[in-house]
Amino acid sequence: MTDARAYIIPDEFTWGGLVIGLVFGAAVAGLSGLVTAALSAAVGFGGLWLVGTAGTWLFKEDAMGGGDIKMMAMVGAFLGWQGVLLTVFLGAFRRRVFETVG
């Protein structure tokens, strides 16, 4: 809700959530769970960073905020790289549908 109202995603949510996701992965599946959560977080962060960087280069203005990029790292830690892809797809789809309908 903070992002929707103020276009800000506080670091306490993103970095704190990332740490909780990594700890949860380790608690559930041990070292392999921690590694999987960390790699998935890297996919989420890196993927959205690339999209944001490419958008900034293409449109000559900030295309994405840093909070969004950090949030996808948190999503990756909890949901895996597949969850990152699904979240990005559904977010773009939802936006497109509501812009068209609303």
Buried (B, 14 or more C-beta within 10 A) or exposed (E): EEBEEEEEBEEEBBEEBBEEBBBBBBEEEEEEBBBBBBBBBBBBBBBBBEBBEEBEEEEEEEBBBBBBBBBBBBBBBBBBBEBBBEBBEEEEEEEEEEEEEE
